């Protein structure tokens, strides 16, 4: 099931993630035990990071990390921890 339209001031990443049914995502993670033994990123955090990387098109890992750090304040609202 898709969510309603994104807010007009949402980022492209926020608009993309609004299309994902978070409860369905979480139930799939639970069903497949994707977070079992997870010590770092959760499945959702990894998904958000990979979606961000697709949109940002970084030249490398350092560029991706710098881009994530630059928007750290807003990333909290989509499920990524600060720092």
Number of C-alpha atoms within 10 A of each C-alpha: 9 9 11 8 9 15 10 7 8 11 12 12 18 18 15 15 18 18 14 13 12 15 10 11 13 15 11 12 16 13 9 10 12 13 15 11 8 10 7 9 13 17 18 17 15 14 13 20 20 13 14 21 20 11 12 14 10 15 9 9 10 10 14 18 13 12 15 20 14 11 11 15 13 15 19 12 10 14 14 19 12 12 8
